[in-house]
Amino acid sequence: LFEKIAKGAVKKLEEIQSDKDRFSLLNDVVYLYCPDGYRDTKFSNNFLEKILAVSATTRSFKTVLAIAEKCK
């Protein structure tokens, strides 16, 4: 996330539930677990930007690993 999140926005996000998808918010990072794949989650980048009223970018775990490898 590119901006600090307002407390009210966090509460709105916490009220939204999914049968399978889970998220965790730590500082300026939303960790998202989508066992059926990111394509089918309602927690898309656009959705999170709208609910949290911030700009965001999304990276898959595979992409994060590739970036970490290139930084070695």
PDB file with one MODEL, atoms N, CA, C and O in Angstrom:
MODEL        1
ATOM      1  N   LEU A   1       0.843  -1.170   0.000  1.00  0.00           N
ATOM      2  CA  LEU A   1       0.000   0.000   0.000  1.00  0.00           C
ATOM      3  C   LEU A   1       0.885   1.229   0.000  1.00  0.00           C
ATOM      4  O   LEU A   1       1.943   1.242   0.630  1.00  0.00           O
ATOM      5  N   PHE A   2       0.454   2.260  -0.705  1.00  0.00           N
ATOM      6  CA  PHE A   2       1.270   3.457  -0.856  1.00  0.00           C
ATOM      7  C   PHE A   2       0.972   4.537   0.175  1.00  0.00           C
ATOM      8  O   PHE A   2       1.773   5.454   0.350  1.00  0.00           O
ATOM      9  N   GLU A   3      -0.162   4.445   0.857  1.00  0.00           N
ATOM     10  CA  GLU A   3      -0.518   5.426   1.869  1.00  0.00           C
ATOM     11  C   GLU A   3      -0.901   4.723   3.169  1.00  0.00           C
ATOM     12  O   GLU A   3      -1.143   3.517   3.203  1.00  0.00           O
ATOM     13  N   LYS A   4      -0.946   5.517   4.230  1.00  0.00           N
ATOM     14  CA  LYS A   4      -1.399   4.990   5.509  1.00  0.00           C
ATOM     15  C   LYS A   4      -2.915   4.778   5.445  1.00  0.00           C
ATOM     16  O   LYS A   4      -3.638   5.563   4.832  1.00  0.00           O
ATOM     17  N   ILE A   5      -3.371   3.721   6.078  1.00  0.00           N
ATOM     18  CA  ILE A   5      -4.791   3.369   6.042  1.00  0.00           C
ATOM     19  C   ILE A   5      -5.512   3.994   7.229  1.00  0.00           C
ATOM     20  O   ILE A   5      -5.021   3.955   8.357  1.00  0.00           O
ATOM     21  N   ALA A   6      -6.668   4.563   6.965  1.00  0.00           N
ATOM     22  CA  ALA A   6      -7.500   5.097   8.043  1.00  0.00           C
ATOM     23  C   ALA A   6      -8.096   3.931   8.842  1.00  0.00           C
ATOM     24  O   ALA A   6      -8.435   2.893   8.274  1.00  0.00           O
ATOM     25  N   LYS A   7      -8.219   4.109  10.153  1.00  0.00           N
ATOM     26  CA  LYS A   7      -8.746   3.042  11.013  1.00  0.00           C
ATOM     27  C   LYS A   7     -10.135   2.585  10.578  1.00  0.00           C
ATOM     28  O   LYS A   7     -10.438   1.392  10.618  1.00  0.00           O
ATOM     29  N   GLY A   8     -10.966   3.512  10.172  1.00  0.00           N
ATOM     30  CA  GLY A   8     -12.312   3.157   9.719  1.00  0.00           C
ATOM     31  C   GLY A   8     -12.283   2.264   8.494  1.00  0.00           C
ATOM     32  O   GLY A   8     -13.132   1.385   8.346  1.00  0.00           O
ATOM     33  N   ALA A   9     -11.319   2.478   7.620  1.00  0.00           N
ATOM     34  CA  ALA A   9     -11.201   1.652   6.418  1.00  0.00           C
ATOM     35  C   ALA A   9     -10.802   0.232   6.777  1.00  0.00           C
ATOM     36  O   ALA A   9     -11.284  -0.724   6.170  1.00  0.00           O
ATOM     37  N   VAL A  10      -9.920   0.088   7.766  1.00  0.00           N
ATOM     38  CA  VAL A  10      -9.509  -1.249   8.207  1.00  0.00           C
ATOM     39  C   VAL A  10     -10.716  -2.009   8.752  1.00  0.00           C
ATOM     40  O   VAL A  10     -10.885  -3.196   8.474  1.00  0.00           O
ATOM     41  N   LYS A  11     -11.544  -1.332   9.519  1.00  0.00           N
ATOM     42  CA  LYS A  11     -12.749  -1.974  10.066  1.00  0.00           C
ATOM     43  C   LYS A  11     -13.668  -2.439   8.942  1.00  0.00           C
ATOM     44  O   LYS A  11     -14.234  -3.530   9.010  1.00  0.00           O
ATOM     45  N   LYS A  12     -13.818  -1.607   7.902  1.00  0.00           N
ATOM     46  CA  LYS A  12     -14.650  -1.999   6.762  1.00  0.00           C
ATOM     47  C   LYS A  12     -14.112  -3.268   6.113  1.00  0.00           C
ATOM     48  O   LYS A  12     -14.878  -4.167   5.766  1.00  0.00           O
ATOM     49  N   LEU A  13     -12.799  -3.339   5.951  1.00  0.00           N
ATOM     50  CA  LEU A  13     -12.192  -4.518   5.336  1.00  0.00           C
ATOM     51  C   LEU A  13     -12.385  -5.742   6.221  1.00  0.00           C
ATOM     52  O   LEU A  13     -12.692  -6.824   5.722  1.00  0.00           O
ATOM     53  N   GLU A  14     -12.209  -5.581   7.528  1.00  0.00           N
ATOM     54  CA  GLU A  14     -12.359  -6.703   8.444  1.00  0.00           C
ATOM     55  C   GLU A  14     -13.781  -7.248   8.487  1.00  0.00           C
ATOM     56  O   GLU A  14     -13.985  -8.415   8.819  1.00  0.00           O
ATOM     57  N   GLU A  15     -14.764  -6.420   8.157  1.00  0.00           N
ATOM     58  CA  GLU A  15     -16.165  -6.857   8.138  1.00  0.00           C
ATOM     59  C   GLU A  15     -16.490  -7.707   6.919  1.00  0.00           C
ATOM     60  O   GLU A  15     -17.494  -8.419   6.907  1.00  0.00           O
ATOM     61  N   ILE A  16     -15.657  -7.637   5.906  1.00  0.00           N
ATOM     62  CA  ILE A  16     -15.893  -8.394   4.674  1.00  0.00           C
ATOM     63  C   ILE A  16     -15.284  -9.782   4.829  1.00  0.00           C
ATOM     64  O   ILE A  16     -14.100  -9.923   5.137  1.00  0.00           O
ATOM     65  N   GLN A  17     -16.085 -10.777   4.618  1.00  0.00           N
ATOM     66  CA  GLN A  17     -15.643 -12.154   4.805  1.00  0.00           C
ATOM     67  C   GLN A  17     -15.665 -12.907   3.476  1.00  0.00           C
ATOM     68  O   GLN A  17     -16.365 -12.540   2.533  1.00  0.00           O
ATOM     69  N   SER A  18     -14.892 -13.945   3.444  1.00  0.00           N
ATOM     70  CA  SER A  18     -14.863 -14.854   2.301  1.00  0.00           C
ATOM     71  C   SER A  18     -14.843 -16.268   2.854  1.00  0.00           C
ATOM     72  O   SER A  18     -14.239 -16.519   3.897  1.00  0.00           O
ATOM     73  N   ASP A  19     -15.494 -17.189   2.167  1.00  0.00           N
ATOM     74  CA  ASP A  19     -15.500 -18.581   2.620  1.00  0.00           C
ATOM     75  C   ASP A  19     -14.109 -19.182   2.626  1.00  0.00           C
ATOM     76  O   ASP A  19     -13.785 -19.984   3.502  1.00  0.00           O
ATOM     77  N   LYS A  20     -13.281 -18.808   1.663  1.00  0.00           N
ATOM     78  CA  LYS A  20     -11.966 -19.431   1.518  1.00  0.00           C
ATOM     79  C   LYS A  20     -10.814 -18.455   1.648  1.00  0.00           C
ATOM     80  O   LYS A  20      -9.833 -18.746   2.332  1.00  0.00           O
ATOM     81  N   ASP A  21     -10.912 -17.317   1.012  1.00  0.00           N
ATOM     82  CA  ASP A  21      -9.804 -16.373   0.985  1.00  0.00           C
ATOM     83  C   ASP A  21      -9.611 -15.716   2.348  1.00  0.00           C
ATOM     84  O   ASP A  21     -10.574 -15.395   3.045  1.00  0.00           O
ATOM     85  N   ARG A  22      -8.364 -15.529   2.703  1.00  0.00           N
ATOM     86  CA  ARG A  22      -8.013 -14.911   3.980  1.00  0.00           C
ATOM     87  C   ARG A  22      -6.998 -13.794   3.732  1.00  0.00           C
ATOM     88  O   ARG A  22      -6.230 -13.842   2.771  1.00  0.00           O
ATOM     89  N   PHE A  23      -7.007 -12.804   4.598  1.00  0.00           N
ATOM     90  CA  PHE A  23      -6.032 -11.730   4.491  1.00  0.00           C
ATOM     91  C   PHE A  23      -5.519 -11.351   5.870  1.00  0.00           C
ATOM     92  O   PHE A  23      -6.163 -11.594   6.890  1.00  0.00           O
ATOM     93  N   SER A  24      -4.361 -10.759   5.865  1.00  0.00           N
ATOM     94  CA  SER A  24      -3.759 -10.240   7.082  1.00  0.00           C
ATOM     95  C   SER A  24      -3.129  -8.907   6.731  1.00  0.00           C
ATOM     96  O   SER A  24      -2.454  -8.782   5.709  1.00  0.00           O
ATOM     97  N   LEU A  25      -3.345  -7.926   7.563  1.00  0.00           N
ATOM     98  CA  LEU A  25      -2.820  -6.596   7.321  1.00  0.00           C
ATOM     99  C   LEU A  25      -1.710  -6.318   8.325  1.00  0.00           C
ATOM    100  O   LEU A  25      -1.927  -6.389   9.535  1.00  0.00           O
ATOM    101  N   LEU A  26      -0.524  -6.003   7.823  1.00  0.00           N
ATOM    102  CA  LEU A  26       0.617  -5.701   8.676  1.00  0.00           C
ATOM    103  C   LEU A  26       1.289  -4.444   8.143  1.00  0.00           C
ATOM    104  O   LEU A  26       1.888  -4.446   7.067  1.00  0.00           O
ATOM    105  N   ASN A  27       1.175  -3.370   8.919  1.00  0.00           N
ATOM    106  CA  ASN A  27       1.706  -2.062   8.518  1.00  0.00           C
ATOM    107  C   ASN A  27       1.128  -1.653   7.173  1.00  0.00           C
ATOM    108  O   ASN A  27      -0.075  -1.412   7.075  1.00  0.00           O
ATOM    109  N   ASP A  28       1.948  -1.569   6.141  1.00  0.00           N
ATOM    110  CA  ASP A  28       1.465  -1.130   4.830  1.00  0.00           C
ATOM    111  C   ASP A  28       1.381  -2.283   3.831  1.00  0.00           C
ATOM    112  O   ASP A  28       1.442  -2.068   2.621  1.00  0.00           O
ATOM    113  N   VAL A  29       1.241  -3.510   4.344  1.00  0.00           N
ATOM    114  CA  VAL A  29       1.185  -4.687   3.476  1.00  0.00           C
ATOM    115  C   VAL A  29      -0.063  -5.508   3.804  1.00  0.00           C
ATOM    116  O   VAL A  29      -0.364  -5.771   4.968  1.00  0.00           O
ATOM    117  N   VAL A  30      -0.777  -5.903   2.757  1.00  0.00           N
ATOM    118  CA  VAL A  30      -1.888  -6.837   2.909  1.00  0.00           C
ATOM    119  C   VAL A  30      -1.404  -8.177   2.368  1.00  0.00           C
ATOM    120  O   VAL A  30      -1.061  -8.297   1.192  1.00  0.00           O
ATOM    121  N   TYR A  31      -1.381  -9.179   3.238  1.00  0.00           N
ATOM    122  CA  TYR A  31      -1.027 -10.530   2.818  1.00  0.00           C
ATOM    123  C   TYR A  31      -2.331 -11.251   2.524  1.00  0.00           C
ATOM    124  O   TYR A  31      -3.239 -11.283   3.354  1.00  0.00           O
ATOM    125  N   LEU A  32      -2.413 -11.821   1.351  1.00  0.00           N
ATOM    126  CA  LEU A  32      -3.649 -12.439   0.895  1.00  0.00           C
ATOM    127  C   LEU A  32      -3.402 -13.900   0.547  1.00  0.00           C
ATOM    128  O   LEU A  32      -2.480 -14.226  -0.201  1.00  0.00           O
ATOM    129  N   TYR A  33      -4.233 -14.770   1.095  1.00  0.00           N
ATOM    130  CA  TYR A  33      -4.157 -16.203   0.795  1.00  0.00           C
ATOM    131  C   TYR A  33      -5.412 -16.583   0.022  1.00  0.00           C
ATOM    132  O   TYR A  33      -6.530 -16.453   0.521  1.00  0.00           O
ATOM    133  N   CYS A  34      -5.207 -17.053  -1.200  1.00  0.00           N
ATOM    134  CA  CYS A  34      -6.307 -17.428  -2.098  1.00  0.00           C
ATOM    135  C   CYS A  34      -6.094 -18.866  -2.557  1.00  0.00           C
ATOM    136  O   CYS A  34      -5.443 -19.084  -3.579  1.00  0.00           O
ATOM    137  N   PRO A  35      -6.622 -19.855  -1.833  1.00  0.00           N
ATOM    138  CA  PRO A  35      -6.364 -21.246  -2.186  1.00  0.00           C
ATOM    139  C   PRO A  35      -6.884 -21.642  -3.572  1.00  0.00           C
ATOM    140  O   PRO A  35      -6.373 -22.585  -4.176  1.00  0.00           O
ATOM    141  N   ASP A  36      -7.892 -20.931  -4.078  1.00  0.00           N
ATOM    142  CA  ASP A  36      -8.430 -21.227  -5.410  1.00  0.00           C
ATOM    143  C   ASP A  36      -7.845 -20.320  -6.482  1.00  0.00           C
ATOM    144  O   ASP A  36      -8.287 -20.355  -7.630  1.00  0.00           O
ATOM    145  N   GLY A  37      -6.854 -19.509  -6.122  1.00  0.00           N
ATOM    146  CA  GLY A  37      -6.203 -18.622  -7.084  1.00  0.00           C
ATOM    147  C   GLY A  37      -6.683 -17.190  -6.977  1.00  0.00           C
ATOM    148  O   GLY A  37      -7.816 -16.917  -6.582  1.00  0.00           O
ATOM    149  N   TYR A  38      -5.799 -16.292  -7.337  1.00  0.00           N
ATOM    150  CA  TYR A  38      -6.082 -14.861  -7.263  1.00  0.00           C
ATOM    151  C   TYR A  38      -7.173 -14.449  -8.251  1.00  0.00           C
ATOM    152  O   TYR A  38      -7.924 -13.509  -7.991  1.00  0.00           O
ATOM    153  N   ARG A  39      -7.261 -15.134  -9.353  1.00  0.00           N
ATOM    154  CA  ARG A  39      -8.247 -14.789 -10.389  1.00  0.00           C
ATOM    155  C   ARG A  39      -9.675 -14.786  -9.854  1.00  0.00           C
ATOM    156  O   ARG A  39     -10.499 -13.989 -10.303  1.00  0.00           O
ATOM    157  N   ASP A  40      -9.979 -15.668  -8.899  1.00  0.00           N
ATOM    158  CA  ASP A  40     -11.349 -15.816  -8.421  1.00  0.00           C
ATOM    159  C   ASP A  40     -11.622 -15.138  -7.077  1.00  0.00           C
ATOM    160  O   ASP A  40     -12.719 -15.274  -6.536  1.00  0.00           O
ATOM    161  N   THR A  41     -10.656 -14.417  -6.533  1.00  0.00           N
ATOM    162  CA  THR A  41     -10.880 -13.775  -5.241  1.00  0.00           C
ATOM    163  C   THR A  41     -11.617 -12.453  -5.397  1.00  0.00           C
ATOM    164  O   THR A  41     -11.478 -11.766  -6.409  1.00  0.00           O
ATOM    165  N   LYS A  42     -12.399 -12.108  -4.387  1.00  0.00           N
ATOM    166  CA  LYS A  42     -13.021 -10.784  -4.406  1.00  0.00           C
ATOM    167  C   LYS A  42     -12.061  -9.731  -3.871  1.00  0.00           C
ATOM    168  O   LYS A  42     -12.319  -8.535  -4.007  1.00  0.00           O
ATOM    169  N   PHE A  43     -10.954 -10.160  -3.263  1.00  0.00           N
ATOM    170  CA  PHE A  43      -9.959  -9.245  -2.705  1.00  0.00           C
ATOM    171  C   PHE A  43      -8.923  -8.836  -3.759  1.00  0.00           C
ATOM    172  O   PHE A  43      -7.719  -8.958  -3.537  1.00  0.00           O
ATOM    173  N   SER A  44      -9.400  -8.359  -4.888  1.00  0.00           N
ATOM    174  CA  SER A  44      -8.499  -7.925  -5.958  1.00  0.00           C
ATOM    175  C   SER A  44      -7.818  -6.619  -5.564  1.00  0.00           C
ATOM    176  O   SER A  44      -8.209  -5.975  -4.591  1.00  0.00           O
ATOM    177  N   ASN A  45      -6.813  -6.242  -6.315  1.00  0.00           N
ATOM    178  CA  ASN A  45      -6.115  -4.982  -6.060  1.00  0.00           C
ATOM    179  C   ASN A  45      -7.097  -3.812  -6.111  1.00  0.00           C
ATOM    180  O   ASN A  45      -7.077  -2.954  -5.228  1.00  0.00           O
ATOM    181  N   ASN A  46      -7.949  -3.766  -7.125  1.00  0.00           N
ATOM    182  CA  ASN A  46      -8.922  -2.679  -7.248  1.00  0.00           C
ATOM    183  C   ASN A  46      -9.880  -2.648  -6.067  1.00  0.00           C
ATOM    184  O   ASN A  46     -10.223  -1.576  -5.566  1.00  0.00           O
ATOM    185  N   PHE A  47     -10.312  -3.827  -5.622  1.00  0.00           N
ATOM    186  CA  PHE A  47     -11.218  -3.920  -4.481  1.00  0.00           C
ATOM    187  C   PHE A  47     -10.548  -3.366  -3.224  1.00  0.00           C
ATOM    188  O   PHE A  47     -11.151  -2.577  -2.496  1.00  0.00           O
ATOM    189  N   LEU A  48      -9.306  -3.775  -2.969  1.00  0.00           N
ATOM    190  CA  LEU A  48      -8.594  -3.300  -1.779  1.00  0.00           C
ATOM    191  C   LEU A  48      -8.360  -1.794  -1.837  1.00  0.00           C
ATOM    192  O   LEU A  48      -8.493  -1.105  -0.825  1.00  0.00           O
ATOM    193  N   GLU A  49      -8.011  -1.279  -3.016  1.00  0.00           N
ATOM    194  CA  GLU A  49      -7.826   0.165  -3.159  1.00  0.00           C
ATOM    195  C   GLU A  49      -9.114   0.913  -2.830  1.00  0.00           C
ATOM    196  O   GLU A  49      -9.087   1.946  -2.160  1.00  0.00           O
ATOM    197  N   LYS A  50     -10.222   0.396  -3.295  1.00  0.00           N
ATOM    198  CA  LYS A  50     -11.513   1.053  -3.068  1.00  0.00           C
ATOM    199  C   LYS A  50     -11.898   1.000  -1.587  1.00  0.00           C
ATOM    200  O   LYS A  50     -12.246   2.028  -1.007  1.00  0.00           O
ATOM    201  N   ILE A  51     -11.840  -0.169  -0.977  1.00  0.00           N
ATOM    202  CA  ILE A  51     -12.255  -0.326   0.423  1.00  0.00           C
ATOM    203  C   ILE A  51     -11.328   0.445   1.366  1.00  0.00           C
ATOM    204  O   ILE A  51     -11.799   1.084   2.307  1.00  0.00           O
ATOM    205  N   LEU A  52     -10.020   0.389   1.122  1.00  0.00           N
ATOM    206  CA  LEU A  52      -9.056   1.023   2.013  1.00  0.00           C
ATOM    207  C   LEU A  52      -8.768   2.476   1.656  1.00  0.00           C
ATOM    208  O   LEU A  52      -8.119   3.185   2.426  1.00  0.00           O
ATOM    209  N   ALA A  53      -9.241   2.926   0.500  1.00  0.00           N
ATOM    210  CA  ALA A  53      -9.041   4.301   0.022  1.00  0.00           C
ATOM    211  C   ALA A  53      -7.555   4.650  -0.060  1.00  0.00           C
ATOM    212  O   ALA A  53      -7.120   5.704   0.405  1.00  0.00           O
ATOM    213  N   VAL A  54      -6.789   3.741  -0.663  1.00  0.00           N
ATOM    214  CA  VAL A  54      -5.358   3.942  -0.871  1.00  0.00           C
ATOM    215  C   VAL A  54      -4.977   3.406  -2.245  1.00  0.00           C
ATOM    216  O   VAL A  54      -5.738   2.667  -2.869  1.00  0.00           O
ATOM    217  N   SER A  55      -3.803   3.784  -2.700  1.00  0.00           N
ATOM    218  CA  SER A  55      -3.242   3.183  -3.908  1.00  0.00           C
ATOM    219  C   SER A  55      -2.462   1.946  -3.480  1.00  0.00           C
ATOM    220  O   SER A  55      -1.833   1.930  -2.422  1.00  0.00           O
ATOM    221  N   ALA A  56      -2.509   0.917  -4.310  1.00  0.00           N
ATOM    222  CA  ALA A  56      -1.838  -0.338  -3.953  1.00  0.00           C
ATOM    223  C   ALA A  56      -1.279  -1.004  -5.200  1.00  0.00           C
ATOM    224  O   ALA A  56      -1.643  -0.666  -6.326  1.00  0.00           O
ATOM    225  N   THR A  57      -0.403  -1.943  -4.974  1.00  0.00           N
ATOM    226  CA  THR A  57       0.111  -2.786  -6.038  1.00  0.00           C
ATOM    227  C   THR A  57       0.099  -4.220  -5.529  1.00  0.00           C
ATOM    228  O   THR A  57       0.213  -4.459  -4.327  1.00  0.00           O
ATOM    229  N   THR A  58      -0.037  -5.153  -6.427  1.00  0.00           N
ATOM    230  CA  THR A  58      -0.149  -6.557  -6.052  1.00  0.00           C
ATOM    231  C   THR A  58       0.987  -7.354  -6.666  1.00  0.00           C
ATOM    232  O   THR A  58       1.344  -7.154  -7.827  1.00  0.00           O
ATOM    233  N   ARG A  59       1.549  -8.252  -5.883  1.00  0.00           N
ATOM    234  CA  ARG A  59       2.585  -9.165  -6.355  1.00  0.00           C
ATOM    235  C   ARG A  59       2.245 -10.563  -5.864  1.00  0.00           C
ATOM    236  O   ARG A  59       1.871 -10.742  -4.704  1.00  0.00           O
ATOM    237  N   SER A  60       2.371 -11.537  -6.724  1.00  0.00           N
ATOM    238  CA  SER A  60       2.187 -12.927  -6.303  1.00  0.00           C
ATOM    239  C   SER A  60       3.424 -13.376  -5.538  1.00  0.00           C
ATOM    240  O   SER A  60       4.482 -12.756  -5.639  1.00  0.00           O
ATOM    241  N   PHE A  61       3.292 -14.444  -4.780  1.00  0.00           N
ATOM    242  CA  PHE A  61       4.426 -14.971  -4.028  1.00  0.00           C
ATOM    243  C   PHE A  61       5.541 -15.398  -4.979  1.00  0.00           C
ATOM    244  O   PHE A  61       6.722 -15.221  -4.680  1.00  0.00           O
ATOM    245  N   LYS A  62       5.163 -15.957  -6.118  1.00  0.00           N
ATOM    246  CA  LYS A  62       6.146 -16.372  -7.120  1.00  0.00           C
ATOM    247  C   LYS A  62       6.952 -15.157  -7.600  1.00  0.00           C
ATOM    248  O   LYS A  62       8.169 -15.243  -7.763  1.00  0.00           O
ATOM    249  N   THR A  63       6.279 -14.043  -7.823  1.00  0.00           N
ATOM    250  CA  THR A  63       6.952 -12.830  -8.255  1.00  0.00           C
ATOM    251  C   THR A  63       7.871 -12.296  -7.164  1.00  0.00           C
ATOM    252  O   THR A  63       8.992 -11.873  -7.447  1.00  0.00           O
ATOM    253  N   VAL A  64       7.408 -12.313  -5.935  1.00  0.00           N
ATOM    254  CA  VAL A  64       8.238 -11.843  -4.816  1.00  0.00           C
ATOM    255  C   VAL A  64       9.509 -12.688  -4.705  1.00  0.00           C
ATOM    256  O   VAL A  64      10.592 -12.151  -4.470  1.00  0.00           O
ATOM    257  N   LEU A  65       9.384 -13.990  -4.870  1.00  0.00           N
ATOM    258  CA  LEU A  65      10.563 -14.861  -4.836  1.00  0.00           C
ATOM    259  C   LEU A  65      11.528 -14.538  -5.970  1.00  0.00           C
ATOM    260  O   LEU A  65      12.742 -14.523  -5.763  1.00  0.00           O
ATOM    261  N   ALA A  66      11.007 -14.281  -7.159  1.00  0.00           N
ATOM    262  CA  ALA A  66      11.847 -13.944  -8.304  1.00  0.00           C
ATOM    263  C   ALA A  66      12.577 -12.621  -8.075  1.00  0.00           C
ATOM    264  O   ALA A  66      13.755 -12.504  -8.411  1.00  0.00           O
ATOM    265  N   ILE A  67      11.901 -11.637  -7.513  1.00  0.00           N
ATOM    266  CA  ILE A  67      12.533 -10.364  -7.214  1.00  0.00           C
ATOM    267  C   ILE A  67      13.631 -10.543  -6.176  1.00  0.00           C
ATOM    268  O   ILE A  67      14.720  -9.986  -6.316  1.00  0.00           O
ATOM    269  N   ALA A  68      13.347 -11.319  -5.136  1.00  0.00           N
ATOM    270  CA  ALA A  68      14.348 -11.587  -4.094  1.00  0.00           C
ATOM    271  C   ALA A  68      15.576 -12.271  -4.686  1.00  0.00           C
ATOM    272  O   ALA A  68      16.705 -11.953  -4.310  1.00  0.00           O
ATOM    273  N   GLU A  69      15.366 -13.198  -5.597  1.00  0.00           N
ATOM    274  CA  GLU A  69      16.488 -13.911  -6.233  1.00  0.00           C
ATOM    275  C   GLU A  69      17.345 -12.940  -7.045  1.00  0.00           C
ATOM    276  O   GLU A  69      18.572 -13.032  -7.023  1.00  0.00           O
ATOM    277  N   LYS A  70      16.716 -12.024  -7.749  1.00  0.00           N
ATOM    278  CA  LYS A  70      17.480 -11.063  -8.557  1.00  0.00           C
ATOM    279  C   LYS A  70      18.248 -10.069  -7.680  1.00  0.00           C
ATOM    280  O   LYS A  70      19.245  -9.495  -8.119  1.00  0.00           O
ATOM    281  N   CYS A  71      17.795  -9.869  -6.465  1.00  0.00           N
ATOM    282  CA  CYS A  71      18.465  -8.938  -5.546  1.00  0.00           C
ATOM    283  C   CYS A  71      19.684  -9.554  -4.862  1.00  0.00           C
ATOM    284  O   CYS A  71      20.448  -8.844  -4.208  1.00  0.00           O
ATOM    285  N   LYS A  72      19.870 -10.847  -5.004  1.00  0.00           N
ATOM    286  CA  LYS A  72      21.013 -11.502  -4.363  1.00  0.00           C
ATOM    287  C   LYS A  72      22.313 -11.113  -5.008  1.00  0.00           C
ATOM    288  O   LYS A  72      23.373 -11.577  -4.588  1.00  0.00           O
TER     289      LYS A  72
ENDMDL
END
